């Protein structure tokens, strides 16, 4: 198969427009449309749906997109290996880490160990809001993710790691008479000015469920995505937030904070390790995957499944 047709197809899906993809690839729009038509003829399936709002892949198109992204990554790795002319592993590996979660603390040790053992591997780490990690996994744009959730998703394999419990994190002055580790109820939580991430985040949704269980709504006074800005706002007395205890402990002003466990059934979420069920990991991604498992097993106490193995691509066998 001509890989140029796959590249054209990927660009059209990524941009949601044949016109924009043609401009980016510096080819005529009719030629690009012909690439897509030839793919549809070869697979005997309609791959794209065109509408006034742009272009979207069909179910068959989504499957081809995932495999095309895998092929694209393997070609990039082959090019790097040939150009570098080195026997060690090379390539780009994309990792997603749920922001403001214990997963975010894996970034530095992962970067360090991968660089020490496989300097030819370049890590791309996503740990910010505005990116839905499971969607990127489904699209084939991400190799591995540590995220919230455990519900089966067609095309994705979730392995449970730990149950992350949420705590109220507030200035000590907010609870001068309360013990640092005393539990707080959902009703008490609903009465506090909260600084939280945007509505699409799992953490924000968890807080809303906690309050809803008690028949209340959270009092959100600001939406903040940055950990440093969140820390500064709490220090300035703007309000409190909800975080895992592990993240509260690494905030710059941790010694000035009161961290109280939230006593509610919805105050925890399952954290899982996610990889594709349809496309095998490349050699470089599988190497990073094993290092990630090693770090998780050594960092998180008694994870539910720290030693599972995943079959990777035949090329890496």
Phi and psi restraints in degrees (value plus and minus 20) as a CYANA .aco file:
   2 UNK   PHI     -92.2   -52.2
   2 UNK   PSI      95.7   135.7
   3 UNK   PHI     -86.8   -46.8
   3 UNK   PSI     -39.1     0.9
   4 UNK   PHI     -84.9   -44.9
   4 UNK   PSI     -53.8   -13.8
   5 UNK   PHI     -87.9   -47.9
   5 UNK   PSI     -58.1   -18.1
   6 UNK   PHI     -85.5   -45.5
   6 UNK   PSI     -61.9   -21.9
   7 UNK   PHI     -81.6   -41.6
   7 UNK   PSI     -61.1   -21.1
   8 UNK   PHI     -83.4   -43.4
   8 UNK   PSI     -62.9   -22.9
   9 UNK   PHI     -82.4   -42.4
   9 UNK   PSI     -64.7   -24.7
  10 UNK   PHI     -78.1   -38.1
  10 UNK   PSI     -66.0   -26.0
  11 UNK   PHI     -83.3   -43.3
  11 UNK   PSI     -61.0   -21.0
  12 UNK   PHI     -82.2   -42.2
  12 UNK   PSI     -64.1   -24.1
  13 UNK   PHI     -86.0   -46.0
  13 UNK   PSI     -65.0   -25.0
  14 UNK   PHI     -80.6   -40.6
  14 UNK   PSI     -61.6   -21.6
  15 UNK   PHI    -111.6   -71.6
  15 UNK   PSI     -36.6     3.4
  16 UNK   PHI      48.1    88.1
  16 UNK   PSI       3.2    43.2
  17 UNK   PHI    -178.7  -138.7
  17 UNK   PSI     109.6   149.6
  18 UNK   PHI     -90.2   -50.2
  18 UNK   PSI     -59.4   -19.4
  19 UNK   PHI     -82.4   -42.4
  19 UNK   PSI     -67.9   -27.9
  20 UNK   PHI     -86.4   -46.4
  20 UNK   PSI     -58.0   -18.0
  21 UNK   PHI     -85.4   -45.4
  21 UNK   PSI     -61.6   -21.6
  22 UNK   PHI     -82.0   -42.0
  22 UNK   PSI     -60.3   -20.3
  23 UNK   PHI     -85.8   -45.8
  23 UNK   PSI     -63.0   -23.0
  24 UNK   PHI     -86.5   -46.5
  24 UNK   PSI     -56.8   -16.8
  25 UNK   PHI    -106.7   -66.7
  25 UNK   PSI     -24.4    15.6
  26 UNK   PHI      39.6    79.6
  26 UNK   PSI      24.5    64.5
  27 UNK   PHI    -147.9  -107.9
  27 UNK   PSI     139.3   179.3
  28 UNK   PHI     -89.8   -49.8
  28 UNK   PSI     124.1   164.1
  29 UNK   PHI     -79.6   -39.6
  29 UNK   PSI     -61.5   -21.5
  30 UNK   PHI     -80.4   -40.4
  30 UNK   PSI     -56.0   -16.0
  31 UNK   PHI     -86.4   -46.4
  31 UNK   PSI     -60.1   -20.1
  32 UNK   PHI     -86.5   -46.5
  32 UNK   PSI     -61.2   -21.2
  33 UNK   PHI     -82.3   -42.3
  33 UNK   PSI     -54.6   -14.6
  34 UNK   PHI     -87.1   -47.1
  34 UNK   PSI     -56.8   -16.8
  35 UNK   PHI     -77.8   -37.8
  35 UNK   PSI     -66.1   -26.1
  36 UNK   PHI     -85.4   -45.4
  36 UNK   PSI     -63.4   -23.4
  37 UNK   PHI     -81.7   -41.7
  37 UNK   PSI     -58.8   -18.8
  38 UNK   PHI     -88.4   -48.4
  38 UNK   PSI     -54.4   -14.4
  39 UNK   PHI     -85.9   -45.9
  39 UNK   PSI     -62.9   -22.9
  40 UNK   PHI     -84.4   -44.4
  40 UNK   PSI     -55.8   -15.8
  41 UNK   PHI     -87.8   -47.8
  41 UNK   PSI     -61.2   -21.2
  42 UNK   PHI     -86.6   -46.6
  42 UNK   PSI     -61.3   -21.3
  43 UNK   PHI    -110.5   -70.5
  43 UNK   PSI     -26.8    13.2
  44 UNK   PHI      36.1    76.1
  44 UNK   PSI      16.3    56.3
  45 UNK   PHI    -163.5  -123.5
  45 UNK   PSI     127.9   167.9
  46 UNK   PHI     -94.7   -54.7
  46 UNK   PSI     107.8   147.8
  47 UNK   PHI    -123.5   -83.5
  47 UNK   PSI     -44.3    -4.3
  48 UNK   PHI    -151.0  -111.0
  48 UNK   PSI     126.3   166.3
  49 UNK   PHI    -132.2   -92.2
  49 UNK   PSI     101.3   141.3
  50 UNK   PHI    -120.3   -80.3
  50 UNK   PSI     115.8   155.8
  51 UNK   PHI    -165.8  -125.8
  51 UNK   PSI     158.1   198.1
  52 UNK   PHI     -84.0   -44.0
  52 UNK   PSI     -42.8    -2.8
  53 UNK   PHI    -113.2   -73.2
  53 UNK   PSI     -17.6    22.4
  54 UNK   PHI     107.4   147.4
  54 UNK   PSI    -177.7  -137.7
  55 UNK   PHI    -139.7   -99.7
  55 UNK   PSI     114.4   154.4
  56 UNK   PHI    -151.5  -111.5
  56 UNK   PSI     128.5   168.5
  57 UNK   PHI     -95.3   -55.3
  57 UNK   PSI     126.0   166.0
  58 UNK   PHI     -95.4   -55.4
  58 UNK   PSI    -198.8  -158.8
  59 UNK   PHI     -80.6   -40.6
  59 UNK   PSI     -61.5   -21.5
  60 UNK   PHI     -85.9   -45.9
  60 UNK   PSI     -57.1   -17.1
  61 UNK   PHI     -85.1   -45.1
  61 UNK   PSI     -57.0   -17.0
  62 UNK   PHI     -84.6   -44.6
  62 UNK   PSI     -59.4   -19.4
  63 UNK   PHI     -84.5   -44.5
  63 UNK   PSI     -67.3   -27.3
  64 UNK   PHI     -82.1   -42.1
  64 UNK   PSI     -59.0   -19.0
  65 UNK   PHI     -78.9   -38.9
  65 UNK   PSI     -65.3   -25.3
  66 UNK   PHI     -81.5   -41.5
  66 UNK   PSI     -64.9   -24.9
  67 UNK   PHI     -90.3   -50.3
  67 UNK   PSI     -56.0   -16.0
  68 UNK   PHI     -84.2   -44.2
  68 UNK   PSI     -58.8   -18.8
  69 UNK   PHI     -84.8   -44.8
  69 UNK   PSI     -58.8   -18.8
  70 UNK   PHI     -83.9   -43.9
  70 UNK   PSI     -64.1   -24.1
  71 UNK   PHI     -81.2   -41.2
  71 UNK   PSI     -62.2   -22.2
  72 UNK   PHI     -80.8   -40.8
  72 UNK   PSI     -62.5   -22.5
  73 UNK   PHI     -85.4   -45.4
  73 UNK   PSI     -60.3   -20.3
  74 UNK   PHI     -86.1   -46.1
  74 UNK   PSI     -57.1   -17.1
  75 UNK   PHI     -86.2   -46.2
  75 UNK   PSI     -60.2   -20.2
  76 UNK   PHI     -81.3   -41.3
  76 UNK   PSI     -62.3   -22.3
  77 UNK   PHI     -86.6   -46.6
  77 UNK   PSI     -59.9   -19.9
  78 UNK   PHI     -83.0   -43.0
  78 UNK   PSI     -61.6   -21.6
  79 UNK   PHI     -83.0   -43.0
  79 UNK   PSI     -64.4   -24.4
  80 UNK   PHI     -82.7   -42.7
  80 UNK   PSI     -62.7   -22.7
  81 UNK   PHI     -84.4   -44.4
  81 UNK   PSI     -61.6   -21.6
  82 UNK   PHI     -88.6   -48.6
  82 UNK   PSI     -65.1   -25.1
  83 UNK   PHI     -87.2   -47.2
  83 UNK   PSI     -59.0   -19.0
  84 UNK   PHI     -96.5   -56.5
  84 UNK   PSI     -44.2    -4.2
  85 UNK   PHI      33.3    73.3
  85 UNK   PSI      24.9    64.9
  86 UNK   PHI    -142.8  -102.8
  86 UNK   PSI     125.6   165.6
  87 UNK   PHI     -97.6   -57.6
  87 UNK   PSI     -39.8     0.2
  88 UNK   PHI     -95.0   -55.0
  88 UNK   PSI     145.5   185.5
  89 UNK   PHI     -83.6   -43.6
  89 UNK   PSI     118.8   158.8
  90 UNK   PHI    -157.5  -117.5
  90 UNK   PSI     146.7   186.7
  91 UNK   PHI     112.6   152.6
  91 UNK   PSI     150.5   190.5
  92 UNK   PHI    -119.6   -79.6
  92 UNK   PSI     115.6   155.6
  93 UNK   PHI    -148.1  -108.1
  93 UNK   PSI     106.0   146.0
  94 UNK   PHI    -122.7   -82.7
  94 UNK   PSI     105.7   145.7
  95 UNK   PHI    -140.7  -100.7
  95 UNK   PSI     116.3   156.3
  96 UNK   PHI    -130.8   -90.8
  96 UNK   PSI     111.4   151.4
  97 UNK   PHI    -146.2  -106.2
  97 UNK   PSI     101.1   141.1
  98 UNK   PHI     -74.2   -34.2
  98 UNK   PSI     103.3   143.3
  99 UNK   PHI     -86.7   -46.7
  99 UNK   PSI     131.0   171.0
 100 UNK   PHI      34.2    74.2
 100 UNK   PSI      15.9    55.9
 101 UNK   PHI    -151.1  -111.1
 101 UNK   PSI     152.0   192.0
 102 UNK   PHI     -79.9   -39.9
 102 UNK   PSI     -46.2    -6.2
 103 UNK   PHI     -80.4   -40.4
 103 UNK   PSI     -53.5   -13.5
 104 UNK   PHI     -81.7   -41.7
 104 UNK   PSI     -45.0    -5.0
 105 UNK   PHI     -97.9   -57.9
 105 UNK   PSI     -26.6    13.4
 106 UNK   PHI    -101.5   -61.5
 106 UNK   PSI     -36.3     3.7
 107 UNK   PHI     -79.7   -39.7
 107 UNK   PSI     -71.4   -31.4
 108 UNK   PHI     -85.1   -45.1
 108 UNK   PSI     -70.1   -30.1
 109 UNK   PHI     -81.9   -41.9
 109 UNK   PSI     -53.9   -13.9
 110 UNK   PHI     -86.3   -46.3
 110 UNK   PSI     -66.6   -26.6
 111 UNK   PHI     -78.1   -38.1
 111 UNK   PSI     -63.4   -23.4
 112 UNK   PHI     -84.2   -44.2
 112 UNK   PSI     -69.2   -29.2
 113 UNK   PHI     -90.2   -50.2
 113 UNK   PSI     -58.2   -18.2
 114 UNK   PHI     -84.8   -44.8
 114 UNK   PSI     -61.7   -21.7
 115 UNK   PHI     -85.1   -45.1
 115 UNK   PSI     -58.0   -18.0
 116 UNK   PHI     -88.1   -48.1
 116 UNK   PSI     -61.3   -21.3
 117 UNK   PHI    -112.6   -72.6
 117 UNK   PSI     -54.9   -14.9
 118 UNK   PHI    -155.5  -115.5
 118 UNK   PSI      54.5    94.5
 119 UNK   PHI     -81.8   -41.8
 119 UNK   PSI     -36.1     3.9
 120 UNK   PHI    -102.6   -62.6
 120 UNK   PSI     -27.9    12.1
 121 UNK   PHI    -111.4   -71.4
 121 UNK   PSI     110.3   150.3
 122 UNK   PHI    -125.4   -85.4
 122 UNK   PSI      98.9   138.9
 123 UNK   PHI    -107.5   -67.5
 123 UNK   PSI     117.0   157.0
 124 UNK   PHI    -135.7   -95.7
 124 UNK   PSI      95.4   135.4
 125 UNK   PHI    -132.0   -92.0
 125 UNK   PSI     106.0   146.0
 126 UNK   PHI    -126.7   -86.7
 126 UNK   PSI      97.7   137.7
 127 UNK   PHI    -161.7  -121.7
 127 UNK   PSI      16.8    56.8
 128 UNK   PHI    -143.3  -103.3
 128 UNK   PSI     140.7   180.7
 129 UNK   PHI     -94.4   -54.4
 129 UNK   PSI     146.8   186.8
 130 UNK   PHI      69.6   109.6
 130 UNK   PSI     -24.8    15.2
 131 UNK   PHI    -141.7  -101.7
 131 UNK   PSI     100.7   140.7
 132 UNK   PHI    -109.0   -69.0
 132 UNK   PSI      86.7   126.7
 133 UNK   PHI     -81.6   -41.6
 133 UNK   PSI     -61.7   -21.7
 134 UNK   PHI     -84.1   -44.1
 134 UNK   PSI     -54.9   -14.9
 135 UNK   PHI     -87.8   -47.8
 135 UNK   PSI     -60.8   -20.8
 136 UNK   PHI     -84.6   -44.6
 136 UNK   PSI     -56.1   -16.1
 137 UNK   PHI     -83.4   -43.4
 137 UNK   PSI     -65.5   -25.5
 138 UNK   PHI     -84.0   -44.0
 138 UNK   PSI     -54.3   -14.3
 139 UNK   PHI     -97.7   -57.7
 139 UNK   PSI     -30.7     9.3
 140 UNK   PHI      63.0   103.0
 140 UNK   PSI      -8.5    31.5
 141 UNK   PHI    -107.8   -67.8
 141 UNK   PSI     -26.2    13.8
 142 UNK   PHI    -156.9  -116.9
 142 UNK   PSI     120.1   160.1
 143 UNK   PHI    -106.2   -66.2
 143 UNK   PSI     -64.1   -24.1
 144 UNK   PHI    -163.1  -123.1
 144 UNK   PSI     126.8   166.8
 145 UNK   PHI    -164.0  -124.0
 145 UNK   PSI     124.1   164.1
 146 UNK   PHI    -132.5   -92.5
 146 UNK   PSI      91.8   131.8
 147 UNK   PHI    -163.3  -123.3
 147 UNK   PSI     152.3   192.3
 148 UNK   PHI    -100.9   -60.9
 148 UNK   PSI     122.1   162.1
 149 UNK   PHI     104.0   144.0
 149 UNK   PSI     134.4   174.4
 150 UNK   PHI    -168.0  -128.0
 150 UNK   PSI     -14.3    25.7
 151 UNK   PHI     -94.1   -54.1
 151 UNK   PSI     116.6   156.6
 152 UNK   PHI     -80.0   -40.0
 152 UNK   PSI     114.2   154.2
 153 UNK   PHI    -146.8  -106.8
 153 UNK   PSI     106.9   146.9
 154 UNK   PHI     -78.4   -38.4
 154 UNK   PSI     103.8   143.8
 155 UNK   PHI      79.0   119.0
 155 UNK   PSI     -30.5     9.5
 156 UNK   PHI    -144.5  -104.5
 156 UNK   PSI     125.6   165.6
 157 UNK   PHI    -132.6   -92.6
 157 UNK   PSI      97.6   137.6
 158 UNK   PHI    -124.3   -84.3
 158 UNK   PSI     107.3   147.3
 159 UNK   PHI    -136.5   -96.5
 159 UNK   PSI     100.1   140.1
 160 UNK   PHI     -86.3   -46.3
 160 UNK   PSI     119.2   159.2
 161 UNK   PHI    -134.3   -94.3
 161 UNK   PSI     -76.1   -36.1
 162 UNK   PHI    -179.0  -139.0
 162 UNK   PSI     142.0   182.0
 163 UNK   PHI    -115.7   -75.7
 163 UNK   PSI      93.4   133.4
 164 UNK   PHI    -108.5   -68.5
 164 UNK   PSI     100.9   140.9
 165 UNK   PHI    -120.4   -80.4
 165 UNK   PSI     122.2   162.2
 166 UNK   PHI    -118.6   -78.6
 166 UNK   PSI     126.6   166.6
 167 UNK   PHI    -147.6  -107.6
 167 UNK   PSI     129.6   169.6
 168 UNK   PHI     -97.6   -57.6
 168 UNK   PSI     111.7   151.7
 169 UNK   PHI    -140.2  -100.2
 169 UNK   PSI      93.4   133.4
 170 UNK   PHI    -157.1  -117.1
 170 UNK   PSI     141.2   181.2
 171 UNK   PHI     -81.8   -41.8
 171 UNK   PSI     122.6   162.6
 172 UNK   PHI     -77.4   -37.4
 172 UNK   PSI     -51.4   -11.4
 173 UNK   PHI     -84.0   -44.0
 173 UNK   PSI     -40.5    -0.5
 174 UNK   PHI     -91.5   -51.5
 174 UNK   PSI     -47.8    -7.8
 175 UNK   PHI    -153.0  -113.0
 175 UNK   PSI      45.4    85.4
 176 UNK   PHI     -83.3   -43.3
 176 UNK   PSI     -47.5    -7.5
 177 UNK   PHI    -119.2   -79.2
 177 UNK   PSI     -23.7    16.3
 178 UNK   PHI    -117.5   -77.5
 178 UNK   PSI     120.0   160.0
 179 UNK   PHI     -84.9   -44.9
 179 UNK   PSI     126.7   166.7
 180 UNK   PHI     -75.7   -35.7
 180 UNK   PSI     -57.9   -17.9
 181 UNK   PHI    -122.2   -82.2
 181 UNK   PSI     -12.2    27.8
 182 UNK   PHI     -85.9   -45.9
 182 UNK   PSI     119.8   159.8
 183 UNK   PHI     -87.9   -47.9
 183 UNK   PSI     136.5   176.5
 184 UNK   PHI    -147.2  -107.2
 184 UNK   PSI     120.0   160.0
 185 UNK   PHI    -104.2   -64.2
 185 UNK   PSI     146.0   186.0
 186 UNK   PHI     -83.6   -43.6
 186 UNK   PSI     -57.7   -17.7
 187 UNK   PHI     -85.8   -45.8
 187 UNK   PSI     -59.8   -19.8
 188 UNK   PHI     -84.5   -44.5
 188 UNK   PSI     -59.9   -19.9
 189 UNK   PHI     -80.2   -40.2
 189 UNK   PSI     -60.1   -20.1
 190 UNK   PHI     -87.4   -47.4
 190 UNK   PSI     -34.9     5.1
 191 UNK   PHI    -114.3   -74.3
 191 UNK   PSI     -18.0    22.0
 192 UNK   PHI    -125.1   -85.1
 192 UNK   PSI     120.1   160.1
 193 UNK   PHI     -86.4   -46.4
 193 UNK   PSI     101.4   141.4
 194 UNK   PHI    -134.2   -94.2
 194 UNK   PSI     122.2   162.2
 195 UNK   PHI    -129.9   -89.9
 195 UNK   PSI      91.5   131.5
 196 UNK   PHI    -151.6  -111.6
 196 UNK   PSI     141.0   181.0
 197 UNK   PHI     -89.9   -49.9
 197 UNK   PSI     155.6   195.6
 198 UNK   PHI     -86.1   -46.1
 198 UNK   PSI     146.0   186.0
 199 UNK   PHI     -79.2   -39.2
 199 UNK   PSI     -48.4    -8.4
 200 UNK   PHI     -95.1   -55.1
 200 UNK   PSI     -30.1     9.9
 201 UNK   PHI     -96.9   -56.9
 201 UNK   PSI     126.0   166.0
 202 UNK   PHI     -82.5   -42.5
 202 UNK   PSI     -57.2   -17.2
 203 UNK   PHI     -83.4   -43.4
 203 UNK   PSI     -66.5   -26.5
 204 UNK   PHI     -80.4   -40.4
 204 UNK   PSI     -63.3   -23.3
 205 UNK   PHI     -83.7   -43.7
 205 UNK   PSI     -55.2   -15.2
 206 UNK   PHI     -84.8   -44.8
 206 UNK   PSI     -62.6   -22.6
 207 UNK   PHI     -82.4   -42.4
 207 UNK   PSI     -61.2   -21.2
 208 UNK   PHI     -85.4   -45.4
 208 UNK   PSI     -57.0   -17.0
 209 UNK   PHI     -87.8   -47.8
 209 UNK   PSI     -60.5   -20.5
 210 UNK   PHI     -76.5   -36.5
 210 UNK   PSI     -67.6   -27.6
 211 UNK   PHI     -90.7   -50.7
 211 UNK   PSI     -58.1   -18.1
 212 UNK   PHI     -82.3   -42.3
 212 UNK   PSI     -55.1   -15.1
 213 UNK   PHI     -79.4   -39.4
 213 UNK   PSI     -50.5   -10.5
 214 UNK   PHI    -114.9   -74.9
 214 UNK   PSI     -12.9    27.1
 215 UNK   PHI      54.8    94.8
 215 UNK   PSI       8.4    48.4
 216 UNK   PHI    -152.5  -112.5
 216 UNK   PSI     155.6   195.6
 217 UNK   PHI    -144.3  -104.3
 217 UNK   PSI     123.1   163.1
 218 UNK   PHI     -88.9   -48.9
 218 UNK   PSI     127.0   167.0
 219 UNK   PHI    -116.0   -76.0
 219 UNK   PSI      68.5   108.5
 220 UNK   PHI    -111.8   -71.8
 220 UNK   PSI     100.3   140.3
 221 UNK   PHI    -122.9   -82.9
 221 UNK   PSI     -35.5     4.5
 222 UNK   PHI    -182.0  -142.0
 222 UNK   PSI     128.4   168.4
 223 UNK   PHI    -128.0   -88.0
 223 UNK   PSI      99.6   139.6
 224 UNK   PHI    -149.4  -109.4
 224 UNK   PSI     112.8   152.8
 225 UNK   PHI    -123.8   -83.8
 225 UNK   PSI     -48.9    -8.9
 226 UNK   PHI    -103.0   -63.0
 226 UNK   PSI     113.5   153.5
 227 UNK   PHI     -84.9   -44.9
 227 UNK   PSI     -58.8   -18.8
 228 UNK   PHI     -88.7   -48.7
 228 UNK   PSI     -60.4   -20.4
 229 UNK   PHI     -86.6   -46.6
 229 UNK   PSI     -59.4   -19.4
 230 UNK   PHI     -80.2   -40.2
 230 UNK   PSI     -65.4   -25.4
 231 UNK   PHI     -81.7   -41.7
 231 UNK   PSI     -62.9   -22.9
 232 UNK   PHI     -85.2   -45.2
 232 UNK   PSI     -60.2   -20.2
 233 UNK   PHI     -86.9   -46.9
 233 UNK   PSI     -58.3   -18.3
 234 UNK   PHI     -85.9   -45.9
 234 UNK   PSI     -62.8   -22.8
 235 UNK   PHI     -82.6   -42.6
 235 UNK   PSI     -51.5   -11.5
 236 UNK   PHI    -101.1   -61.1
 236 UNK   PSI     -19.6    20.4
 237 UNK   PHI      59.0    99.0
 237 UNK   PSI       0.4    40.4
 238 UNK   PHI     -93.8   -53.8
 238 UNK   PSI     -40.0     0.0
 239 UNK   PHI     137.4   177.4
 239 UNK   PSI    -185.2  -145.2
 240 UNK   PHI    -139.8   -99.8
 240 UNK   PSI     155.5   195.5
 241 UNK   PHI    -159.9  -119.9
 241 UNK   PSI     159.8   199.8
 242 UNK   PHI    -144.1  -104.1
 242 UNK   PSI     106.4   146.4
 243 UNK   PHI    -168.5  -128.5
 243 UNK   PSI     142.0   182.0
 244 UNK   PHI     -86.5   -46.5
 244 UNK   PSI     130.9   170.9
 245 UNK   PHI     -81.1   -41.1
 245 UNK   PSI     -51.6   -11.6
 246 UNK   PHI     -83.5   -43.5
 246 UNK   PSI     -57.2   -17.2
 247 UNK   PHI     -95.9   -55.9
 247 UNK   PSI     -59.1   -19.1
 248 UNK   PHI     -78.8   -38.8
 248 UNK   PSI     -55.8   -15.8
 249 UNK   PHI     -88.5   -48.5
 249 UNK   PSI     -41.8    -1.8
 250 UNK   PHI    -124.2   -84.2
 250 UNK   PSI     -13.8    26.2
 251 UNK   PHI     -86.6   -46.6
 251 UNK   PSI     126.6   166.6
 252 UNK   PHI     -76.0   -36.0
 252 UNK   PSI     -53.4   -13.4
 253 UNK   PHI    -128.7   -88.7
 253 UNK   PSI      16.5    56.5
 254 UNK   PHI     -76.7   -36.7
 254 UNK   PSI     -54.6   -14.6
 255 UNK   PHI     -89.1   -49.1
 255 UNK   PSI     -36.7     3.3
 256 UNK   PHI    -119.6   -79.6
 256 UNK   PSI      -9.1    30.9
 257 UNK   PHI    -128.0   -88.0
 257 UNK   PSI     133.5   173.5
 258 UNK   PHI    -128.9   -88.9
 258 UNK   PSI     101.9   141.9
 259 UNK   PHI    -133.7   -93.7
 259 UNK   PSI      95.5   135.5
 260 UNK   PHI    -142.9  -102.9
 260 UNK   PSI     109.5   149.5
 261 UNK   PHI     -87.1   -47.1
 261 UNK   PSI     114.9   154.9
 262 UNK   PHI    -105.5   -65.5
 262 UNK   PSI     103.2   143.2
 263 UNK   PHI    -112.8   -72.8
 263 UNK   PSI      66.7   106.7
 264 UNK   PHI    -180.0  -140.0
 264 UNK   PSI     128.8   168.8
 265 UNK   PHI     -86.0   -46.0
 265 UNK   PSI     -46.8    -6.8
 266 UNK   PHI    -111.0   -71.0
 266 UNK   PSI     -11.5    28.5
 267 UNK   PHI    -107.0   -67.0
 267 UNK   PSI       4.3    44.3
 268 UNK   PHI    -169.2  -129.2
 268 UNK   PSI     135.2   175.2
 269 UNK   PHI    -156.5  -116.5
 269 UNK   PSI     126.9   166.9
 270 UNK   PHI     -95.3   -55.3
 270 UNK   PSI     112.2   152.2
 271 UNK   PHI    -125.7   -85.7
 271 UNK   PSI     113.4   153.4
 272 UNK   PHI    -152.3  -112.3
 272 UNK   PSI     138.1   178.1
 273 UNK   PHI    -119.2   -79.2
 273 UNK   PSI     106.9   146.9
 274 UNK   PHI    -141.1  -101.1
 274 UNK   PSI     111.4   151.4
 275 UNK   PHI    -157.9  -117.9
 275 UNK   PSI     149.1   189.1
 276 UNK   PHI     -92.8   -52.8
 276 UNK   PSI     123.7   163.7
 277 UNK   PHI    -112.0   -72.0
 277 UNK   PSI     -34.9     5.1
 278 UNK   PHI    -121.6   -81.6
 278 UNK   PSI     -53.7   -13.7
 279 UNK   PHI    -139.2   -99.2
 279 UNK   PSI     106.6   146.6
 280 UNK   PHI     -89.5   -49.5
 280 UNK   PSI     135.2   175.2
 281 UNK   PHI     -92.0   -52.0
 281 UNK   PSI     123.3   163.3
 282 UNK   PHI     -89.9   -49.9
 282 UNK   PSI     150.5   190.5
 283 UNK   PHI     -76.1   -36.1
 283 UNK   PSI     -67.2   -27.2
 284 UNK   PHI     -84.9   -44.9
 284 UNK   PSI     -63.4   -23.4
 285 UNK   PHI     -85.4   -45.4
 285 UNK   PSI     -57.8   -17.8
 286 UNK   PHI     -87.3   -47.3
 286 UNK   PSI     -56.9   -16.9
 287 UNK   PHI     -83.0   -43.0
 287 UNK   PSI     -63.5   -23.5
 288 UNK   PHI     -86.4   -46.4
 288 UNK   PSI     -59.4   -19.4
 289 UNK   PHI     -77.8   -37.8
 289 UNK   PSI     -64.7   -24.7
 290 UNK   PHI     -87.1   -47.1
 290 UNK   PSI     -57.6   -17.6
 291 UNK   PHI     -85.7   -45.7
 291 UNK   PSI     -60.0   -20.0
 292 UNK   PHI     -81.5   -41.5
 292 UNK   PSI     -63.9   -23.9
 293 UNK   PHI     -80.6   -40.6
 293 UNK   PSI     -60.4   -20.4
 294 UNK   PHI     -81.8   -41.8
 294 UNK   PSI     -64.3   -24.3
 295 UNK   PHI     -86.8   -46.8
 295 UNK   PSI     -63.4   -23.4
 296 UNK   PHI     -81.1   -41.1
 296 UNK   PSI     -65.2   -25.2
 297 UNK   PHI     -83.2   -43.2
 297 UNK   PSI     -52.3   -12.3
 298 UNK   PHI    -108.9   -68.9
 298 UNK   PSI     -35.1     4.9
 299 UNK   PHI    -124.8   -84.8
 299 UNK   PSI     -64.2   -24.2
 300 UNK   PHI    -115.9   -75.9
 300 UNK   PSI     105.1   145.1
 301 UNK   PHI     -91.7   -51.7
 301 UNK   PSI     106.5   146.5
 302 UNK   PHI      29.2    69.2
 302 UNK   PSI      32.2    72.2
 303 UNK   PHI     -81.3   -41.3
 303 UNK   PSI     131.9   171.9
 304 UNK   PHI     -83.1   -43.1
 304 UNK   PSI     -54.5   -14.5
 305 UNK   PHI    -165.7  -125.7
 305 UNK   PSI      51.6    91.6
 306 UNK   PHI    -100.5   -60.5
 306 UNK   PSI     -34.0     6.0
 307 UNK   PHI    -139.7   -99.7
 307 UNK   PSI      -1.6    38.4
 308 UNK   PHI     -89.9   -49.9
 308 UNK   PSI     134.0   174.0
 309 UNK   PHI    -136.7   -96.7
 309 UNK   PSI     129.2   169.2
 310 UNK   PHI    -145.1  -105.1
 310 UNK   PSI     110.0   150.0
 311 UNK   PHI     -84.3   -44.3
 311 UNK   PSI     108.6   148.6
 312 UNK   PHI    -122.9   -82.9
 312 UNK   PSI    -191.1  -151.1
 313 UNK   PHI     -85.1   -45.1
 313 UNK   PSI     130.1   170.1
 314 UNK   PHI     -77.3   -37.3
 314 UNK   PSI     -51.2   -11.2
 315 UNK   PHI     -81.7   -41.7
 315 UNK   PSI     -45.4    -5.4
 316 UNK   PHI    -117.4   -77.4
 316 UNK   PSI     -15.0    25.0
